[in-house]
Amino acid sequence: MRSSVYGRTNTEKTIHEVFEHVARKYPERAALVAADRTVTYAELARAARHIAHRLAGLGVGPGSVVPVAARRSPELAAVLLGVLMAGGAYGVMDVRWPPPRVTRLLRTMRPAVVLADASGSARLTEAGVAHVTFPELREAATAAGSATGLPRVSPDACATLFWTSGSTGSPKAVLSPHRATTRLFTGGGFMDFGDRAVMIHAAAVAWDAFSLELWGMLLSGGTAVVHEDDLLLPPAIRAFVQDAGATHLFLTPSLFDVIVGGDLSCLAGLRAVLLGGDKPTPANCRALLDAFPGIELYNGYGPVESCVFATVRRITEEDTEDPAGIPAGLPVPGTGVHVLRDGVPVLRGETGEVAIGGAGIALGYLDAPEQTAAAFRHLTVDGQRCPVYCTGDQGRLDDSGVLHLSGRKDAQLKISGHRIEPAEIESAVRTLGSTRSVVMPVPDRSGMHRIILFAESPAEAMTEQEMLGRLRETLPSYMVPSAVHFVPSMPLLDNTKINKRELSARFGYTS
């Protein structure tokens, strides 16, 4: 039996069409809850339609890409729905990103209009970028915008831009269609959220986990409780459960490990915890299941090119005892999972590169035809040609079709759920005058990994701390190394590759 498995499909509507159906069904139900207000489905739908007409008057329509610099908020949800209703695709940019990164991404998108909340407006002003603020968007009506009918959009059209680290040294914009999101959260989705689910909404805005928390609720009749601070800590989780009735929570395995080791009791009362972005720690999964036997614990796997999750596994006690680690699971609806060697599916149980097909895969990378062609290919399965995304992850499918991961075929790193290409960091280092560098993940005392940069001393006189400061000016915070070490020259192996083991030992690191 070949290593190819498919999940079922539900991808007939766009994100905003599904939302509007839910809003008509539950108009008075809470869609979003923030510290100072609650927004019903009917209120959110009205606000979104109003914004959509305003955007149409500003030239937004099918094929438009609309960058949005903002923090999580009910206003942001209304703006994103408005962009989709107007026929456009949104790309949320983190207001904490350095101005050079923001301007570089905007040049790639070439947008007709850029939107921002108050915090995003401050960052865009610093970068010298013209934009429209959320209040201006609500108030600045035009005759054309008020009168224009809203277009019909295909589920195959782009809905969202996600940014991911690039192997060429620059970030890539992933073009994700409506169907990639709706396959997860409409009838027969990847999990049953249950009646009146309430999910803590705390993921970074530019990450696809943001879609899980926001659209997972708004497309299923649930409520998203907005966490307005940067860090989600146990006291906030406990308050959301006790005061807002939170039932669902997404965590990266690294944050989950910290919570289990420090304050596991804050998860009491949750119906389900979802993990994703890296491999979970089996012992900590077992600790949660032992402490709260009724809780549902899930492991989700999927690169951003497949939008949120490609496979999901409800974790059992037996899984925590598996020497190979927690399985990645079975395909989610509308998703095909294949294990390839030299472009051909291998037999069940054999290891190869994981490729993902079906409704969830992206349309490609924005303005990057060579990178798109390298990652998105066609595969013949049962005599039919189908597009797939080649992940670079190594894994195998067992006899039940469950995916088990076993590493990477390249140097890509996963830090706190973020996918990081060392080449992007090393490219930034080269601009600072260091001809050769290497990025390595090393564990700290808690077991969490951090980035360490080893670089040949730059031509320009510069201390290691000064280089760190310069990197913070160009890289997002999750890509900035925890430490920099200069060396006169890199130690090499016989094959001329950098001797990472020697570098680690020289500076007292263990891997």
Protein Blocks (a to p, Z undefined) as FASTA:
>chain_A
ZZddddddddfbcfklmmmmmmmmmmmbcfbdcfkbccdfklmmmmmmmmmmmmmmnopa
ehiacdddddddfklmmmmmmmmmnopacddddfkbcfklmmmmmmmnopabdcddfklm
mmmmmnopacddfklmmmmccfklmmpccddddfkbcfbdcddddfkopacdddddfklm
mmmmmghiabdebjhiacddfbcfkbmklmmmmmmmmmnopacdddfbfbdcfklmmmmm
mmnopabdcddfklmmmmmmmommlmgoiabdcdehiacdfklmmmmmmmmmmbccdddd
ddfklgoiabdcdddfklmmpmnbpaebjcdehiacdddeehiacdehiacddddedjkb
cfbjehilklmmmmmccddeehiacddddehpacdddfkopacdebdfbfbdceehiacd
fklmmmmmmmnopabdcddddddfkopacddddddddfbdcdfklmmmmmmmmpcfklpc
fbdcddfbdcddfkopacfklmmmmnopaZZ
